[in-house]
Amino acid sequence: MPTLYILHFDKPYWRTCQHYVGYTKFTAEKRLEKHLSGSGSRICRYAVRNGIGFQIVHKEHYDTIGGARK
């Protein structure tokens, strides 16, 4: 089921930025696994390399990936 999700970082990864909004055609938890393994977005790879933790703080389910993207 397509999902929009928001990640919250334990500390800013750039100046005051502490959130990341993403979407996936899988579950948010599966996408989080990718981010934590270093094969996700650049921001999450940076966070993992620099010891910045992050977690899912919000998710919304949509019928289509296009709906999640909007």
Steps between C-alpha positions, in 0.01 A plus 500: 500500500655836400601702804618851574723518809688757705829423672625696799876523555647503853702810414513734199669355193543845345465822699153457650358222275367208703229349279481308177183434300499196276265264326518135405296235327584268789441548874674784682673244721651321198623831362646589841703177486645615165584842642668347806704260286647792307317431174235767544507872430818710512382676814446172681837362380663815637317458832602133532866581422501779758321314778177699478204283594156532345157348528158507336275757666211509255358293214199517271375228266375569147336301223766593244866601502396819322272585789781448750735713291257796488 
